Amino acid sequence: MIKDKNYYTNKSLFITATNTDVGKTYACEKFLRHYARQGLKVGYFKPIETGVVDLPHDGSKMLTLTKKLNPNFDVSINDVVPYQFTLPAAPYVAKKDVII
């Protein structure tokens, strides 16, 4: 059931899973596209990305999509993915040797 567009104003969705590489980014892409088609302004935030060499791969992909769907989403990759770790592991392992 789709509610009135105003119902979704200032609402957030939190996507999580119990493992990596299980489709969280894919699900987020589908939600962004769906809600943008409904006429809503969408945004994206990924608090942590691991396995980052130069730029966060998933975060960059989703930032590009979000800016395409909502040109007013004027933020940088560091705003979207504030914690980036090189080690491709669970965040609590990846941050082990990093001073925050």
Secondary structure, DSSP 8 states (H G I E B T S, - for coil): ----GGGGTT-------SSSSSSHHHHHHHHHHHHHHTT-------SEEES-SSS-HHHHHHHHHHHHH-TT----HHHH--EEESS-S-HHHHTTT---
